[in-house]
Amino acid sequence: MNASVKKGLSHLACVAIGIFAAALGSAVNIGADAGHQTAASRGGTSGGSGRDEPAGPRIADVSRIAALKSKDFRNAWDAIARRDLTPRERCEMQKKVLEQWAKVDLKAAMAAALESPWDGDFEEGGIDSLVPAFGEAFMKNPLEAWEIIQSGQLGLGAALFRWQWVDSVSKGNPMLVLSYFNEFSPGLRRAALNPILRKHPGDPEVAAAIRKMLDGLSADESSKKLAYEYFKLAPPTESPAELGAKVAAAATEQERNIALQALIASLRTADMDTVKGEWSKLPAAARDDLTQALLTSSQGKLPPTALLDLAMQTGNWALFTDPRIAGAQGVMANYARTAEPIELAEWGLNLPERPETLDVYRRSVSGYIGQNYMEARDWILTIPEGDWRRERALAEYSQNALWAKNDPAGSQWAIDQIKDPRMKGTVINWRKEWTERTGRK
């Protein structure tokens, strides 16, 4: 095949899929079809921009798309890469090529897409913006697509296509997606539930298939998280009492796990008395699961202080160090922004002296100190002298005085009240750090 014919096919590939002939410019041979030449190809009379101006696709060429071969799309793909285009323009054109190329040679189109940057966003024309172009091909040929993805021939790039396959195929064939769950990673399993349930809400066949799949899994942490995700997306219709009875009557560990996750989902919107009632009926390990799930749930409405009280009853101290709870962006920090400051501070006085409780205690008093700066002094001094809670509150007061109030005198007041030499030394060092950073004394 001579060069002229190759160029013609490349041009045909692009035009046939709705890409303007001008986008390929000198990289293709427009030939005798002068009516479709661009202003640039006619001598640059487009106003001096120096860029190719688009012309409409030839309708007659569109009907000939069935005759195109994979190599024609490859030529079009390569031609686009050589054109003077913005990243957005190039990305849009590449997607149109990939959409049609995938119908002719799915594996070749996927491999071509992987040639794009893996860390670029839409503006940069990265792979993430091209993967959606395979949605239609994945829906029409889900078995072929999955075989390619799992073949190993795409290397690490296969992971970039798995989610698109799940999202696309879920729309028309959710049962097929569920049948492949044993080939998914634990993270993909949890993520896959969302499009399946979102696209088929209330479908009893889908719900039954998911429950059957859950029943068949091993009773481990992965299946527990999967059941948690399922009931978060599809809340159970039974009452907490009914689900609590299922937990008690479960014959296998996996059956118990599933019933417990359903119970947790039903309690996310329950009042604290209901939670305590069901919590008290559970074995210790199940109590810890329930408490942690309710504390870290984004849907939860219960006060974290009441749930941490339950954690203390079972000695679940590890929960107090979970960054989702005690961290700067954790549950306690968020709760402190809306809770009644003095009530939260008073609650903190009930915490035992343990390494695990220190951050939670600090979160409990920081809001009151910040919002009631002068009154907080009197409140701190009501705590018995030498008590660890008083010492820690004074340390927090010193930090607030420096970093929030810019008040070194207030910091010194707090330091002077501290009795524990080690704690006083720590707070003095914090004060020195503030001095070094701000230049103030």
N, C-alpha and C positions, 0 to 999 in steps of 0.2 A: 504494500500500500504506500503510495507516494506521500510526500509531505503535505501537498495541497489537499489531498483527500482527508488525511488525518486532521488537518486544521478544520476542514469543513465539518467533520464529525464532532469535533470538540465544540464548534460553534452550535451545531445542531443540538448537542446534549444540553447546552445551557439554555438555548432558546426554548426547547421543547418543555423544559420544566419551569418556564416562566421567568428566566433570568434575562435581563435585557442584553441584547447583543453588544451594546456599547460597553458593558462592564468588562468584556474581555478584550476590546480594542484590537490592537495589533497582534495579540496572542492568538487570534483566530482569523480565518479567512472569510470575510463576509461576501466576497465575490461580487456577482453581478447584481445583487439585491441592493442597489444604490438607495432605494427608498427607505432602507432601514439603517443606513450609515449614520453615524453620530456627527454632531457638529465638529468634534475634534478631528474625526477621520476625514472631514471635508475641508480641513485647513484651519481648524481652531477658531471658528467664528462664533463661538458660544459666549463671547463676552470677555475673553482673556483670562478665564479662571485656570486654564491649563489642565483641567480635569475632563474626563469623558462625560458627556451628557447622555442620559438614558433615552433609548428609543423603544417603542413597543415591540413585544415578541411577535413573530410571524405565526399566525394562527395555523397555517398549513403545516408548519413544523411540529406543532403539538401532537397531531394525530400520528406522528411517526415515532413516538417515544418507545413503542413496543420493540422497535428494531434496534434500539441502542444496546450496546454491549458494555460490560464492566469497564473495559479499557477506555471507552468514550467518556465515561464519567471520571475516570482517572485523569484523562487529558483536561477535562473541564476543571477538575479540582486543582491541578497543577497550574492551569492558566490563571485561576483566581488568585493564587498565591503570588503571581508575578505582577499583578495589576496595582496601580497607585490608588489604593482605597483606604478609607478610614477603617479602624478596627470594627466598628459597628456594621459598616457596609459589607466588609469581607465576611463577617460572621453570618449576616443574614443570607448572603449568597451561598456560603458553605452549607448552611442548614438546608436550603432548598435542593442543593445537589445531593446531600446525604439522604434526604427524604426519598428521592427517586432512585438513587443508587442502591439503597437498602432493599428496594423491591426487586432489583436485578441480581445483586451480589451482596448479601447482607454482611458476610464476614469481611469482604474487602472494604466495604463502607465503614465498618466499625474500626478496622485497622487504620484507615485513613484519618478518622476522627481523632484517634489517639496520637497522631502526629502533632496535634495542636498543643499549646501550653497547658499543663495540668494545674497551674496555679493562677490562671488569668480569669478575671470576672467577665461579665458580658461585654463591657467596653473594650476589654483587651482580646476578646475572641477566644477565651479559654475553653477547655473541653467541657466544663460544666454547662456552658451555654449551647453546646452542640448536641449533647446527649439527648435532649428532648426531641430532636429530629427523628429519632428511631421509634418513637411511640407507636405510630401506625404500623410499621413493619413488625414490631414486637407483638402487637395485637393480632395481626393476620397470620404470623408464623411463630407462635410462642414456643413450640417445641424445638424448632431449628435454632431460634435465638438463644434459648437456654442451653442447648447443647454447645453452641459456640462459646457462650460465656463461661461454661464450666469445663471447656476442653483444655484449658491451660495455654492455648495458643495466643491469647491476648495478654499473657503475663499479669502484672499487677493492675493493668488497665481493666481487667474483667470486673473488678469491684466498682468501677465507675458506671458500669452498665446494669449491675444487678438491681439497684433501686429503681431505675427507669423501667426495667422489665416488670418488677413487682407492681409499680404504680400503673403501668399501661395495661397489663394483663388482668389486673384486679377488676377493671371496669367491666369487661365482658365475660371473664372466666375466673371468678374468685375460687371456685373449687379446684381448678388446676393449680393456682398459686398455693393453696393450702396443701395440695398433694406433694409439693416440693419442700415443705417446711423442714423435713429432715435433712435437707441439703443446705439450709440457711445457717448462718452464724447466729448465736443467741441475740446479738444486737439487731440483726436484720429481721429475725422472727418478730421481735417486739415492734419494730418500726412497720413491718408489713401489715400488722393488724389494723393500723389506722386507715390506709386507703381501702382495705377490704370492707371494713365496717362503715366507713364514711360513704362509700359508693353503694352499699347495700344495707342501709339502716333498717333494722327490724325484720330482715329476711330470716325466716325460721330455719331454712335449709343451711344457710351460711352459719348461723349461730350453732346449730346442731353439729356441723362439721368441725367448728372450732372447739366445741366442748369435747367431741370425740378425740380430736387431736391432743388436747390437753390431758385427757384421761390416759392416753397411751404413752405419755412421756415419763421419764424417770423422776422420782421425787427428789429433786435437787434444787439448788439456789436458782439455776437458770429457769427451770419450769415454774418456780414460785414467782419470779419476776414477770414471766410471760402471762401467768394467770392474773397477776396484779394489773398488768397493762390492759388485759382484755376487759376486766370488770370496771376499770376506770373509763374505758370507752363505751362499754355496754353495761351500765349499772344493773344489778339484779333486781327482780321485781318482788322477791320475798322480803319479809320483814327481818330486822336484825335477830329477833327471837327465833324465827324459823331457821335462819342460817346458822345461828349458834347451836341449835339442836342438830343440824347436819354435821357440824364440826365434831360434836360429841359422839354422834353415831357412826362416823366414818370408819370403814372397815380396813382401809389401806392408808399409808402415809400420803400418797399422792391425792387420794380422795379428800383427805383432811386438809391438805395444802390448798386445794381448789376451793373447798368450802370456806376456809379461813380467809382467802383473798376476796371471796364474795362478801363475807361478813364485813371485812374492812371497808369495802366499797360502800356498803349500805350504811356504815357508821360515819362516813365523811360529813354528812349533813345532819347527823343526829345531835341531840343535846347531850351534855356531859353526864347527866344521870343515866341515860340509856347506855352510853359508852361504858361507864363504870359497872353497870349491871351485867353487861355481856362480857366485859373484861374479867370480872371476878369469877366467871364460870370456866375460864380457859386454863389449861396447864401453863406453867411458867414460860416455856419457850414460845408458845403461841401468844401469850400476853406481851412479850417483848416485841414480837413481830407486829402485832396490832399497834402498840404504842409508837414504834418507830415509823410505821407506815402513815399513821395519822399525823405525826409531827412533821414529817417531810413532804406531805402531800400538798401540792399547790392548790388543791380544791378544798383543803381543810379550813374550817371556820372555828374550831375549838381553840381556847386559849392554851398556848404551849405550856404555861405554868402548871395547869391542871394535869396535862399529860406527863410532864416531868415528875409530878408528884407520884403518878402511877409507876414511872420508871424507878423511882427511889424505893417504892415498896417491894420491888423484885430485885433490887440491887443492880439494876442495869446501868452501871456508871459509865460504861463505854458510850452510851447515848449522849452523855453530856459533852463529850469531846468531838462528836461528829461535826465537821465544819458546816454541814447544812443546817445545824442547829446553833452552834456556838460561834461560828465564823462571822466575819465582818458583814457578810451579806446573808447571814443565816436567819433562821426563824426568830431567834431571840432579838437580834438587832432590829429586824423589821417590826416585831411586836412592840419593842420599846418606843417606837415612833408614834404609836397610837394608844398604847395602854395608859391608864392613870399612873403617873410617875410614882406617887407615894405608895400606891398599892403594890406596884411591881417591886419597889425597893423593900417594902416590908416582907414581901414573899421571899426575897433573897435572903433575909435573916434566918429563914428556916433551913437553909442549905447546910449540910455537914461540911466540916473541914476536910476536903479531899482534893488531891491534885486535879481530878476530873471536873470538879465543880467551880474552879476559880474563874474561868472565862465566863461561864453563865452568871456567876455572882456579879462580876464586873458589868456585864450587860444589864443586869437588873438594877444597879444603882446609878449607872452613868446618866440615864435619862433624867432622873430626879435632880442630880447634881447640876446638870446642864441647864435645866429649866428653872430651878429654884436655888440659884447659886449661893445666896446669903443664908436662906433658911436651911439649906442642907448642912451648914456647919452645926447648927443646934441639933439637927437630927442625928448626925454622926456621933456627936458627943453623948447622946442617950444610949449608945451601944456601950456595954461594959468595957472599961479600960483593959487593954491587953488582949481582948477578943480579936481573933483573926479577921472577923468581918469589919471591925472598926479600923484595923490597920489597912486592910485592902481598900476600904472606902476612902480613907485619907489619901492613899496613893492615887486613887482615881481622881480625887478632888484636886490634888497637885497637878496632875496631867491636864485636867480640864482648865484649871487656872492659867496654865501656860499656853496651851495650844488653842483653846477656844476663847478665853477671855483676855489673853495677853496681860496677865496680872501676876507678876513674879512675887508680889507681896502675899497674895492669896496662896500661892504655892508654898511660900516659906511658912505661912501659918500652919498648913497641913503637915509639913515636914516636922515642925516643932512638936506636934501632937503625937507623932509616931514613937512608940516605946521599943519595939523590936529593933535591935541594932542592925540586923541583916536587912530587914525591910527598909529601914531608914537609909541605909547605904545604897540600896537599889534605887530609891526615889531620888536621892541626891545625884546619882549618876544620870538619871533621866533628866534632871534639872540641868546638869552640865551639858548634856546633848542639846537641849533647847538653847542654851547660851551660845554654844558653838554654831548652831545653825542660824540663829537670829542676830547674834552680836550683842544681845542684851544681857543684863545681869539682874 
